[in-house]
Amino acid sequence: MREESLDFLRAEGVSAQLLDEVLAFRKYYKLDETEAARVPVPLYPYYGREVWEEAIGALLAGEHLLLTGGKASGKNVLAEGLAAAFGRPLWDISLYVNADAASLIGTDTFRDGEVQLRKGPVLRAAECGGFGVLDEINMAKNESLAVLHAALDFRRVIDIPGYDRVQLHEATRFIGTMNYGYAGTRELNEALASRFLVIQMPVIPEADVQRLLLGKYPTLRPEYAAQFAALFDEIRKKSESGEITSRALDLRGMIAAIGMMARGLSPVRALRLGVVNKCFDSYEQTLVSDLVAARLPESLEAGRIFA
């Protein structure tokens, strides 16, 4: 499956020189078979040659990445795809307001009659050359992330009070993701932000949404894939203009809705579950329902949208 990741990148037109370096990276940094199950097999591809080249170039240079952008811009999909392309085990590290240093690095636990360190995801990624995705990094308290400063700069170390000083494996990379303006988010500490190279993730073009849907559901008729992609784009524009919140801007929800259609649920009902009902305000629900109705009649049967 890792070879398939590179085949996809070749088809996307990613620089052959960069891909040769990725192959050299894989050969040089051998994968510990005990962590092989953590190498991801992406469910969805990320489309965007320029972003791929920027991200691969940064990681090959030994840098850490920060992916910023709006909802449904593919940040986590890209992060997972990078781990697959480099053939490295992946740790998804969900950050939240109560995340602390212990949850990231590790905590003491009593085992076999003695106190031992139960390693956290950051430490495990650091030791085995994994990729750690610091998801929603701007939701965590700055003081809890301060433990990462030495890991993310030129020192590449983690100091564990009461234990050893751990040097990061040469292949270890951290990828932060963040949205702006969500409840619970905050400005990222300048000292922490300076330790990343930053990619501003672009909006997924309508044509790429259509490619994504057809890739996931090959029997979906192209004309309906185009309708779903256009619907998603209309929801995005309504969200950007402030007419609705971003709750309905849920590509995962749309993909799941099409999956329900494949099992016989009518398109309008499926989209109600996957997209419309994500809005908890009745006015928003009405607006999004109107967008759906303008493209897909209530009477449309699921069987008609698949070949």
C-alpha positions as CSV (number, residue, x, y, z in Angstrom):
1,M,0.0,0.0,0.0
2,R,2.9,2.3,0.6
3,E,3.9,1.9,-3.1
4,E,0.4,2.8,-4.0
5,S,0.9,6.1,-2.2
6,L,3.9,7.0,-4.3
7,D,2.0,5.9,-7.5
8,F,-0.7,8.3,-6.6
9,L,1.8,11.1,-6.1
10,R,3.4,10.3,-9.5
11,A,0.0,10.5,-11.1
12,E,-0.6,13.9,-9.4
13,G,2.6,15.2,-11.1
14,V,4.7,15.6,-7.9
15,S,8.4,16.2,-8.6
16,A,10.2,13.0,-9.5
17,Q,13.3,14.2,-7.6
18,L,11.3,14.6,-4.4
19,L,9.8,11.2,-4.7
20,D,13.2,9.7,-5.3
21,E,14.3,11.3,-2.0
22,V,11.3,9.9,-0.3
23,L,12.3,6.4,-1.5
24,A,15.8,7.0,-0.2
25,F,14.4,8.2,3.1
26,R,12.4,4.9,3.4
27,K,15.4,2.8,2.6
28,Y,17.7,4.6,5.0
29,Y,15.2,4.7,8.0
30,K,14.1,1.1,8.3
31,L,10.7,0.5,9.8
32,D,10.5,-1.4,13.1
33,E,8.1,-4.3,12.3
34,T,6.5,-3.9,15.8
35,E,5.2,-0.5,14.6
36,A,4.3,-1.5,11.1
37,A,0.6,-1.7,11.9
38,R,0.7,2.1,12.7
39,V,1.7,3.0,9.1
40,P,-1.6,4.4,7.8
41,V,-3.5,3.2,4.8
42,P,-5.4,6.4,3.8
43,L,-9.0,6.1,3.1
44,Y,-9.0,9.3,1.0
45,P,-6.4,11.0,-1.1
46,Y,-5.4,14.6,-0.9
47,Y,-5.4,16.4,-4.2
48,G,-3.0,19.2,-4.8
49,R,0.4,18.9,-6.3
50,E,1.9,22.2,-5.0
51,V,0.9,21.5,-1.4
52,W,2.3,17.9,-1.6
53,E,5.6,19.2,-2.9
54,E,5.9,21.9,-0.2
55,A,5.0,19.4,2.5
56,I,7.4,16.7,1.3
57,G,10.2,19.2,0.8
58,A,9.8,20.5,4.4
59,L,9.8,17.0,5.9
60,L,12.8,15.9,3.8
61,A,14.7,18.9,5.1
62,G,14.1,17.7,8.7
63,E,11.5,20.4,9.5
64,H,8.1,20.1,11.3
65,L,4.9,21.2,9.6
66,L,2.0,23.3,10.7
67,L,-1.1,23.0,8.5
68,T,-3.6,25.9,8.9
69,G,-6.8,26.6,7.1
70,G,-10.5,26.4,7.2
71,K,-12.8,23.4,7.9
72,A,-12.8,20.7,5.2
73,S,-9.5,21.8,3.7
74,G,-7.9,18.4,4.1
75,K,-5.4,19.0,6.8
76,N,-5.7,15.6,8.5
77,V,-6.0,13.8,5.2
78,L,-2.7,15.3,4.0
79,A,-1.0,14.5,7.3
80,E,-2.0,10.9,7.1
81,G,-1.0,10.8,3.4
82,L,2.5,12.1,4.3
83,A,3.0,9.3,6.9
84,A,1.9,6.7,4.3
85,A,4.2,8.2,1.6
86,F,7.2,8.2,4.0
87,G,6.3,4.8,5.4
88,R,6.3,5.9,9.0
89,P,4.1,4.9,11.9
90,L,1.6,7.6,12.8
91,W,0.3,8.8,16.2
92,D,-2.8,11.0,16.2
93,I,-2.5,13.3,19.2
94,S,-5.8,15.1,19.9
95,L,-5.2,18.3,21.8
96,Y,-7.8,20.0,23.9
97,V,-8.0,22.6,26.6
98,N,-7.2,20.1,29.4
99,A,-4.3,18.4,27.6
100,D,-1.2,18.5,29.8
101,A,2.5,17.5,29.5
102,A,1.8,14.2,31.2
103,S,-0.8,13.2,28.6
104,L,1.7,14.0,25.8
105,I,5.0,12.7,27.2
106,G,3.9,10.0,29.7
107,T,2.9,9.4,33.3
108,D,4.0,7.2,36.2
109,T,2.3,3.9,36.6
110,F,2.7,1.0,39.0
111,R,3.6,-2.2,37.2
112,D,5.4,-5.4,38.3
113,G,5.9,-4.1,41.7
114,E,7.6,-0.9,40.7
115,V,6.9,2.6,39.4
116,Q,7.4,2.7,35.6
117,L,6.8,5.3,32.9
118,R,3.8,4.8,30.8
119,K,4.9,6.5,27.6
120,G,2.6,9.0,25.9
121,P,2.1,9.4,22.1
122,V,4.7,12.2,21.7
123,L,7.4,10.1,23.4
124,R,6.5,7.0,21.4
125,A,6.7,8.8,18.1
126,A,10.0,10.4,19.2
127,E,11.6,7.1,20.0
128,C,10.7,5.1,17.0
129,G,10.9,7.7,14.2
130,G,7.2,8.1,13.9
131,F,5.1,11.0,12.6
132,G,3.1,12.7,15.3
133,V,0.0,14.7,14.3
134,L,-0.7,17.4,16.8
135,D,-4.4,17.9,16.0
136,E,-6.0,21.3,16.7
137,I,-2.7,22.4,18.3
138,N,-4.2,25.9,19.1
139,M,-6.8,24.4,21.5
140,A,-4.2,23.2,24.0
141,K,-2.8,25.5,26.7
142,N,0.5,27.1,25.8
143,E,2.1,26.0,29.0
144,S,1.3,22.4,28.3
145,L,2.9,22.6,24.9
146,A,6.0,24.2,26.3
147,V,7.4,20.6,26.8
148,L,7.6,20.3,23.0
149,H,9.9,23.3,22.5
150,A,13.1,21.4,22.8
151,A,11.7,18.5,20.8
152,L,10.7,20.8,17.9
153,D,13.8,22.9,17.6
154,F,17.5,22.1,16.8
155,R,18.0,20.2,20.1
156,R,15.4,17.5,19.2
157,V,15.3,16.2,22.8
158,I,12.6,15.5,25.4
159,D,13.5,15.9,29.1
160,I,11.4,13.6,31.2
161,P,11.5,14.6,34.9
162,G,12.8,11.7,37.0
163,Y,13.8,9.7,33.9
164,D,16.2,10.0,31.0
165,R,16.7,12.7,28.4
166,V,15.4,11.2,25.2
167,Q,16.9,12.2,21.8
168,L,14.4,12.2,18.9
169,H,14.9,9.5,16.3
170,E,16.2,11.2,13.1
171,A,13.1,10.2,11.2
172,T,10.7,11.7,13.7
173,R,8.5,14.6,12.4
174,F,5.6,16.4,14.0
175,I,2.7,17.9,12.0
176,G,0.4,20.4,13.7
177,T,-3.1,21.2,12.4
178,M,-5.2,24.1,13.4
179,N,-8.3,26.1,12.5
180,Y,-8.9,29.7,13.3
181,G,-11.9,31.2,15.0
182,Y,-13.4,28.0,16.5
183,A,-14.7,28.0,20.1
184,G,-11.9,27.0,22.4
185,T,-9.1,28.0,20.1
186,R,-6.4,30.6,20.9
187,E,-3.5,32.3,19.3
188,L,-0.6,29.9,19.0
189,N,2.4,30.8,21.2
190,E,5.0,32.6,19.0
191,A,7.8,30.5,20.4
192,L,6.0,27.4,19.4
193,A,4.9,28.7,16.0
194,S,8.5,29.6,15.1
195,R,9.4,25.9,15.3
196,F,7.2,24.9,12.3
197,L,7.1,25.6,8.6
198,V,3.6,26.7,7.9
199,I,1.4,25.7,5.0
200,Q,-1.9,27.6,4.5
201,M,-4.2,24.9,3.2
202,P,-6.3,26.1,0.2
203,V,-10.0,25.4,-0.3
204,I,-10.6,22.1,-2.0
205,P,-11.7,22.9,-5.5
206,E,-15.1,21.7,-6.7
207,A,-13.4,19.5,-9.3
208,D,-11.3,17.8,-6.7
209,V,-14.4,17.1,-4.5
210,Q,-15.9,15.4,-7.5
211,R,-12.8,13.3,-8.0
212,L,-12.8,12.4,-4.3
213,L,-16.4,11.2,-4.5
214,L,-15.9,9.2,-7.6
215,G,-12.8,7.6,-6.2
216,K,-14.7,6.5,-3.1
217,Y,-17.8,5.4,-5.0
218,P,-16.8,4.4,-8.5
219,T,-20.4,3.5,-9.5
220,L,-21.7,7.0,-8.6
221,R,-22.9,8.6,-11.8
222,P,-20.6,11.5,-12.8
223,E,-23.5,13.9,-13.2
224,Y,-24.6,13.3,-9.6
225,A,-21.0,13.5,-8.3
226,A,-20.9,16.9,-10.0
227,Q,-24.2,17.9,-8.2
228,F,-22.9,16.8,-4.8
229,A,-19.6,18.7,-5.4
230,A,-21.5,21.8,-6.4
231,L,-23.7,21.5,-3.4
232,F,-20.7,21.3,-1.1
233,D,-19.2,24.4,-2.8
234,E,-22.4,26.3,-2.3
235,I,-22.5,25.4,1.4
236,R,-18.9,26.5,1.7
237,K,-19.7,29.9,0.1
238,K,-22.6,30.4,2.4
239,S,-20.4,29.7,5.3
240,E,-17.6,32.0,4.1
241,S,-20.1,34.8,3.6
242,G,-21.4,34.4,7.2
243,E,-25.0,33.3,6.2
244,I,-24.5,30.0,8.0
245,T,-22.0,28.6,10.4
246,S,-19.5,25.9,9.2
247,R,-21.4,23.1,10.8
248,A,-22.9,21.9,7.5
249,L,-19.5,22.2,5.8
250,D,-18.8,18.6,6.5
251,L,-17.2,16.6,3.7
252,R,-17.0,13.5,5.8
253,G,-20.8,13.8,6.4
254,M,-21.5,14.1,2.7
255,I,-19.3,11.1,1.9
256,A,-21.2,9.1,4.6
257,A,-24.5,10.3,3.2
258,I,-23.6,8.9,-0.2
259,G,-22.6,5.7,1.5
260,M,-26.2,5.5,2.9
261,M,-27.5,6.2,-0.6
262,A,-25.6,3.2,-1.9
263,R,-27.6,1.2,0.6
264,G,-30.9,2.5,-0.6
265,L,-31.7,5.5,1.5
266,S,-33.0,8.4,-0.6
267,P,-30.5,11.2,-1.4
268,V,-32.5,13.9,0.4
269,R,-33.0,11.8,3.5
270,A,-29.3,10.7,3.5
271,L,-28.1,14.3,3.2
272,R,-30.4,15.4,6.0
273,L,-28.6,12.9,8.3
274,G,-25.1,13.6,7.0
275,V,-25.2,17.4,6.3
276,V,-28.4,19.3,7.1
277,N,-28.9,18.0,10.7
278,K,-25.3,19.1,11.6
279,C,-26.9,22.5,11.9
280,F,-28.7,22.9,15.2
281,D,-30.3,26.2,14.4
282,S,-33.7,25.8,12.6
283,Y,-33.0,28.8,10.3
284,E,-29.7,27.3,9.2
285,Q,-31.3,23.9,8.6
286,T,-33.9,25.6,6.4
287,L,-31.2,27.4,4.3
288,V,-29.1,24.2,3.8
289,S,-32.3,22.2,3.1
290,D,-33.1,24.7,0.4
291,L,-29.7,24.2,-1.2
292,V,-30.2,20.5,-1.2
293,A,-33.8,20.8,-2.7
294,A,-32.5,23.1,-5.5
295,R,-30.3,20.3,-6.8
296,L,-31.9,17.1,-5.7
297,P,-35.7,16.6,-5.8
298,E,-37.4,14.9,-2.8
299,S,-38.7,12.2,-5.2
300,L,-35.2,11.2,-6.4
301,E,-34.5,7.6,-5.6
302,A,-31.1,6.3,-4.6
303,G,-30.9,3.8,-7.4
304,R,-30.9,6.5,-10.0
305,I,-27.6,8.1,-8.8
306,F,-25.6,4.9,-9.3
307,A,-24.7,3.2,-12.5
